[in-house]
Amino acid sequence: MSEEVVNSQVQSLLNTKAKIKADIANAEEFNKAVEDTIKNLKKSTDELKEKRDKLKKDIKELIDFYCAHMK
């Protein structure tokens, strides 16, 4: 194999290595974004559950109040 061919293959491998490193960095950044999104969704879900529970309680109180005054 000529030195030129070897140098070309080495350069190709270095380029591939650089691309893989960039792909890994992008994947790590994407994973962080996904984790942050999941965390935010969990927080939003918890907040919505709290609001739902409060609404249920308020509705029950209104129904009880209405029933007590309709007798």
C-alpha positions as CSV (number, residue, x, y, z in Angstrom):
1,M,0.0,0.0,0.0
2,S,1.3,3.4,-0.9
3,E,1.9,6.1,1.7
4,E,-0.8,8.2,-0.1
5,V,-3.4,5.5,0.3
6,V,-2.5,5.0,3.9
7,N,-2.7,8.7,4.6
8,S,-6.0,8.9,2.9
9,Q,-7.4,6.0,5.0
10,V,-6.0,7.5,8.2
11,Q,-7.7,10.8,7.3
12,S,-10.9,9.1,6.6
13,L,-10.8,7.3,10.0
14,L,-10.0,10.6,11.7
15,N,-13.0,12.2,10.0
16,T,-15.2,9.3,11.0
17,K,-13.9,9.6,14.6
18,A,-14.7,13.3,14.7
19,K,-18.2,12.6,13.3
20,I,-18.9,10.0,15.9
21,K,-17.8,12.3,18.7
22,A,-20.1,15.0,17.3
23,D,-22.9,12.5,17.1
24,I,-22.3,11.5,20.7
25,A,-22.4,15.1,21.8
26,N,-25.6,15.7,19.9
27,A,-27.2,12.6,21.4
28,E,-26.2,13.6,24.9
29,E,-27.7,17.1,24.4
30,F,-30.8,15.5,23.0
31,N,-31.1,13.1,26.0
32,K,-30.7,16.1,28.4
33,A,-33.5,17.9,26.5
34,V,-35.7,14.8,26.7
35,E,-35.0,14.4,30.4
36,D,-35.8,18.1,31.1
37,T,-39.1,17.7,29.1
38,I,-40.1,14.6,31.1
39,K,-39.3,16.4,34.3
40,N,-41.4,19.4,33.2
41,L,-44.3,17.1,32.2
42,K,-44.2,15.3,35.5
43,K,-44.4,18.7,37.3
44,S,-47.2,19.8,35.1
45,T,-49.1,16.5,35.7
46,D,-48.7,16.9,39.4
47,E,-50.0,20.5,39.3
48,L,-53.0,19.4,37.2
49,K,-53.7,16.6,39.6
50,E,-53.7,19.1,42.5
51,K,-56.1,21.4,40.5
52,R,-58.3,18.5,39.7
53,D,-58.5,17.4,43.3
54,K,-59.3,21.0,44.4
55,L,-62.0,21.2,41.8
56,K,-63.5,17.9,43.0
57,K,-63.5,19.2,46.6
58,D,-65.1,22.5,45.5
59,I,-67.8,20.7,43.5
60,K,-68.6,18.4,46.4
61,E,-68.9,21.4,48.7
62,L,-71.2,23.1,46.3
63,I,-73.3,20.0,45.9
64,D,-73.5,19.5,49.6
65,F,-74.4,23.2,50.1
66,Y,-77.0,23.1,47.5
67,C,-78.5,19.9,48.9
68,A,-78.5,21.3,52.4
69,H,-80.5,24.4,51.3
70,M,-83.0,22.5,49.1
71,K,-84.4,20.5,52.0
